[in-house]
Amino acid sequence: MTRRLFGTDGIRGTANIHPMTAETALSLGMAAGRHFVRGEHRHTVVIGKDTRLSGYLLEPALTAGFIAVGMDVVLLGPLPTPAVAMLTRSLRADLGVMISASHNPYQDNGIKLFGPDGFKLSDEDELAIESRMAAGADHHRVKADHLGRARRLDDAGGRYIEYAKSTFPKGLRLDGLKIVIDCANGAAYKVAPKVLWELGAEIVPVGVEPDGMNINRGCGSTSTQTLCEQVVAHHADLGVALDGDADRVVLCDEHGSVIDGDQVMALVGASLAKAGRLTGGGVVATVMSNMGLEKFLQSQGLTLHRTSVGDRYVLERMRSGGFNVGGEQSGHIILSDYSTTGDGLVAALQVLAALIESNKPASEVLRLFTPYPQLLKNVRVPATVLDDPKVKAAIQAGENKVKGTGRILIRKSGTESLVRVMAEDEDANRVTEVVEMIAGVIQAAAG
């Protein structure tokens, strides 16, 4: 059986259209709840969400589903995804749920599930839950005297604030630093500014007025113009932009220049290695990470281990290889010493600790390597075009052109009828030439 509902990061879609409907959420709650009812103890699920309007649609439907199969529900309200993962473990819950579509616009929503260990579910668990959903709900229901109960955890935000602060080195404070914090009008709009303020920073909050429909709109990690403008306008030392569920972060130095996840991984990886705390002898990243990161790590005696695109695959490689630093160029930074999933705020705190300890500006601390020129072009064609002999020949010709100085990556989209053509090389002109050549052949072959 193949997965129909679950993608690489839970279930996602347009709100109130299948599969993001109340009916699906109810069915999912019953099936997932039943799957994790193991033993005779009272079973508990924690549910968090971001600030999307459709959260009010999905949260009660999920709650009803869990209660119907005898699970007690703890409602956390708007909280970052990593907070839900942390509280799943802290509360000894049997299951954790995050209602969010991450960096997507408000019209979309999604449901992510965490096991009792705080990690996202395995393919096997997701398949088993889908199978239960397909079988129908009748055999999942419990008798009236075994129904679950629901309650709200009023201090959920405070617990995450204390957890996040505990990841910052003891004895350090952020006094004297001015930080622009952009919360994307999302899940971290309350907790992130408080963490930075309580550690002593002067903060300039952005994206902290959610209205249910402005999440990620013109703000956050996928739209950094406002962040950069505010950093320059307020003469801030650093800008921090989170996405809608705060599991990714993009930074901005004091000059208003954006700093991506590759530079963050370089800094954190090198810092931990210097302190003797980096495990696995390197860093895990995806095929999209820049070759500049790879060369920098090599200069430090470290290795870069690449995976398919998706934080799910990064985490799998980290767990199997014993690594404690991994992430994506887009800003998913996973620090397994602290969290079981990406945590944008915790990653930013490690960068801030490095700034304090070095007493240097962000533009120096976070520019550890010069990125190779990189170009990505999306060609809207069916993925089957990659089987065309002319396309294969063009890709081979491109690879020959950058051999020894760069690389080519051709990927089909997992969600759209797209082929992604990416190249990077020491020579920017060569990058453009190769990408345009391959993309042109692909377009022509598709008719």
N, C-alpha and C positions, 0 to 999 in steps of 0.2 A: 504493500500500500504506500502511495506517495502522499506527502502532505499537501492538502488543498487550501487550508486556511492559514497555517503558520508559514511565515517567510523567514528571512534571516534574523529578524528582530521582532518576533511575536506576530500578532495579527494587526493589519493596518488597512485603512481604506477611508473613503469619504463618509462622514458622519450621517447616519440615518439611511444609508444605502448599504445593502449587503456587501461585505459581512459586518460592517460597523453599525448594527442595529441592536435594539433592546432585546429582540428575540434571540439573536446570536449570543449576546452577552449573558442572557439567562441560561441558555443551553451550555455555554462554556463554563459558567459558574458551577452548574450541577455536575458536569462531566469532570472538570478539574478537581472540584471538591471531592467527588467520589473516588477519583484516582489517588488522592492523597489522604484519604481516611484509612489509616493503617493502625490497628490496635483499638483498645477500648477506652482510651483517654479522651477527654474533650478536645476536639480539634479546632485549630484557630487559623484564620487567614487574615492578613493585613492588606488593606487597599489604600493606595495613594493615587494622586492624579495631578495633572498640571491645571492650567487655568482656562482651558477651552470650554466654551458653552456646552458642547456635547458631553462633557464629563457628567453633567447633571442627568443625562439620559442613560449613560452606561453604568455609572456607579450604583444606582439603586437596582438595576437589573442584575448585575453581578452579585450584589448583596443578597437579593432574593434567591438566586440560584444556589449560593453557598448555604444559606439558612435552610433551604429545602432539603439538602442532603445531610443536615445535622452539624454544619460547621458554624462556629462562632466567628463573627466578623469584627475586626478592629478598623475603624475608619480613621485615616490619618489626615485627610484633607489635602490641599495643595502642598506637595513636597517633592524635592528632586528624586529622580530614579535611584541614585545611590543611597538616599536616605531610606527608601522603601526596602532595598536589599539589606541595609544595616539593621533596620528594625525587625525585619523578618527573623534574623538570627538573634537579635537582642531579646525579643519577646518569646523566643522558642516556638515560633509559629510553624505550622506545617506547610504554609504556602504564602507567597507574597505576590501582589498584583500591582502593576503600575499602569494607569490609564493615560496614555500620551502618544502623540505622533512626533515626538522629538522636535526636530527643526522644521517640520512641515507647517503649512499655513493652518489657520484655525478650522477650516472646513474639514480637514482630515482628523482622524483620531486612531488610536491603536491600543492594544492590550498586551503587556509584557508580563510573563509569569516567572517567578523565582521559586526555587525549591527551598527546603528548610535550611540548606547551607548558604543561602543567599546568592547562589549562582543561577544564571538563566537555565531553563530546562534543556535537557538533552533532546536530540531528535527522537529518541525512543519514547520519551515521556510525551512529547508533543503528538506523535503518531497515536499513542494509546489514548490520549484525550480526544483526538479527532474521531477515533473509532467509537468511543463512548458516545460522542455527540451524534454520530451517524446512527447509532443503535436506538436513539430516542431516550426520553427522560423518565418514562414511567417507572423503570426498575431502579432508578436512582433515589426516588423519594423515600424519606423516613416517616415514621408515624408521628402524630401530632405531639406526643410527649418527648420526642427526640429532636425537635426542631432546634436550630441554632439561635443565637441571640446576636444583636448588633450593638456596639457601643463606640463612642468617639474617644480617641486618645488626645486629650486636650493639650498635653505638653510634648506632642510629637516633634514640633519644630525646635523646641528647646533641647530635646535629646540630640537631635542632629547637630545643632549648633555646638554643643559641648563635644560631640564626637569629632566634628571638623576641626575645632580648635586643638584637640588632643593630638592631631597629626602635625601641628606646627612645633618646631623644636622648643623644648623647655628653656626658659631663660631669655628667649627672643621676643621682641615686640615690634609692632609696626609704627611706632611713634616717629613722627617726622616725615612719613610718606603720605602723599596724596594719591588716591586711587579712584579712577572712574570705574564703577561697576555696573555693567549693563546686564540686566536679568531677563531680557527678551520678553518682558511682560509675562513671564512664565512661572514655572514651579518654584524657583528660588527667589522670588521677588521680596519675600520677607526675610528668609534666613541668611542669604549671602551678604547683604549689607551689614547685618548684625554681627556676623562672624568677623568681618574686617574691622568694624568699629570697635568691637570688644577687644580686639588685639591691638588697638591703639591708632589705627590709620584714620586720616581725614578722608572721608569718602564723598564722591559725587555720584549719586545714584541715577541711573538711566533705565528705562524700561521696567518701572516698578509700579505701574498703574494699570493692571490688567482689567479688561472689560468683557472678557470672554471671546472677543473677536480680534484683538490686536496682538496676540502672541506671535512672536517672530516677525511682525510687520515693521519693516524699516529699522530693525534693531536686532540685537543678539549676534551670535557667532557667524551667522550666514549673511549679515548685512552690517558691516562694521564701519560704515562711513560716519554715522553719528558718534560712535565710540571715539574714533580718531579725532574728529572735530572737537569733541568735549575735552579730550586729553590736552590738545594744543591750547584750547581756549582757557582752560583752568590751570595750565602749567603743571599738569599732573606728572607723577613719576611713572605710572603704569596704567594701562587700560585693560580691563578684564571683561570679556564678553562670553556669556553662557548661552546655551540654546534653550529651547522651550522646556526640556526636562532636566537641564543642567548636568547632563552626563558628558558634555564636551565643552571645550574652552578654546577661544582664540584670544591672543593678547595683542597689545599695541604699545610700542615704546614711547618714550617721552617726546619724540619728534612726530608722532602720529603715523608711524609705519607699522603695518600689520606683521605679526609674528605667528607662524603656524605651528602645528603640532610637531613637525619634524625638529624644529629648533628647541621646543620644550623637551622632547625626548633626548636630544643631544645634551642639554644642560643637566637634566635630572639623572640620566644614565652616567655621565662623566662624574657628576658630583658624588653619586653613590659609590661608584668605582673607587674614587679617590679616598672615600671614607671606609672602604672595605666592606660595603654593605650591598653591592650589586651582586645578584645571584644569576647563575647561568652563563656568565662571561660575556653578556651582550644584551641587546635590546630586540624586541619583537615588533615588527611593523608590517605593513601590507606592501603589495607590489606597487602601490602608488607613491610610496615615500621616495624622496629625492635621492639621487646618487650621491649628492653632497653629504647627506647624513651618513651614508654607508662609508664614504671615504674618511669622514671625520672620526667615526667610531674605530675604523681600522688604525688610524693614527694614535688612538688611545689604547691600542691592544685589545679592542673589543670587536665583537661581530654583530652584524645586522641579520636577523632571521626574518625572511619575508613570508607572508601568508596571503591568501585570497582577501579581497576587499570585504571588510566587515569586522566590527570589534568582536563578534562572536568567534571568528577564526583566530584572531589575535589571542584572545583569552585561552582558547583550547591549546594553542601552541605554548603559551606561557605555563599552563598547568602541566602539560606533558613534559616540558623541558626544564622546569624549575626556575623560570625567569620571574623577576619581580618588577620589571619595567617593560611596558609595551604600549602600542597605540596606533593612531592613524594621523596622517597629515592634516585631516579635517578637524582634529582637536579632541578626539576620543583618546584620553590618556588613562591607562590602567596601571595603577600602582598597587600591586597585590599585597604589599605589606599593610595596606590600610583598607582596601576595599575589594569587593568581589566583582565590581563592574567599573566602567568609566565614571570618574567624578571630577567635573570641571573645577569646582571650588577647591577641592583638596589638591589638585594639580597646580592651581594658581598659588596656593599657599606654599608649595615647595619652591616655586619660582621666586616668590617674595622672600623666602628664607635665604635663598642664594643672593638676592639683591642686598639684603641687610648685611650678610656676612662678608660680601665682597666690597661693599661701600662704593660700588660702581653703578653707573646708570644702566638702565635696561637695554639701551642700544648696544652696549658693550657686552653685557652678560649674556644676552640672548641672540648674539650674532656669532655663533661658534664656527659656522661654516658658510661659504658662499654657495647658494643653491645652483645646481646645473640648470641652464635654460631648459624649460619644460613646456610642452604644448599639448593640449588635449582637444580633440575635435570629435564631436558626436555626429555620426552619419545615420540618418533616419531610414534604415533599410532592414529587411529581415535578416536574422543571424545566419540563415542558410547560405547567404552570399559568401561566407568565409570558406565554403567548400569549392568555390569556383577556382579552376586552375590559374586564371589570370590574376585573381586576388592573391592566391598563394605565392605566385611568382613575384608580385609587387612587394609583398611582405618580406620575402627572402632578399629582394634587391635592397629594400630599406635596411634590413639587418646587416647586410654586407657593408652598407655605406657608413654605419655608425659603429661597426665592430671595433672594439678596443677603446673607444672613446665615449660610447653612450649605449643606449638600449631602446628597444621598441616594445610597446605593450599593446596588444589588440584584445579587447574584451567585448563580449556581448552583454547587454544590459539584462539584469534579472527581472526587471519589471516593465520594460518598454521594448518596442521594436527598434532597437538602436544597436549600432556597433560603435564602440569607443576606440579611437585611434590616438595613442599617446606616444610621444618620443621625447627623449632628453639626451643632451650631448654637450660637450664642451663648447661647440660652435652653435650659436643661436640660429644662424642662417641655415645650417644643415638640418636643424630640428624642423624648421618651417618647411623646408624643401621636402623632407621625407614624409612628414604628416600630410601635406597637401597632395603629394604623389599617391600615397596609399589610399587616402580618402577619395581621391578622384577615380581611381580604379574601382574601388568598392561601389561608388555611386553609379558608375557606368555599367558595372556588371549586374547591378540590380535593375537596370533599365530605367 
